């Protein structure tokens, strides 16, 4: 994991020499944030995520902005800060729906369902997973269809 983080930091440095305003550096920051999240280094993860968001906002890139919102929700969910996580996850779903990113909508509803499960709000979790399943059917995504059918069977 540490080697991946070092490689990503080198990528950031090289990319910043090429173009400090390049949107790709935002994606690199997003990936570093994910690695730090997996290491449970929430503060640093959030710092890199904020850098990514700043870049995506500069480009008015709705897809990446929404992805960053979902990641921010994931950080707060991991820290059991449910009300903050809820805000970011719902904002992500709104944007992903507006730009017709069905796969992003699925991922948003999946995380929303997980958030509700962590709070023992099973009815809300079921509704979220059903919305994810409906969307998976629309795009004929077999992996997610199976995943949500299995999740719903256990609830």
Secondary structure by P-SEA (a helix, b strand, c coil): caaaaaaaaaaaaaaaaaccccaaaaaaaaaaaaaaaaacaaaaaaaaaaaaaaaaaaaccaaaaaaaaaaaaaaaaaacaaaaaaaaaaaaaaaaaaacaaaaaaaaaaaaaaaaaaacaaaaaaaaaaaaaaaaaaaccaaaaaaaaaaaaac
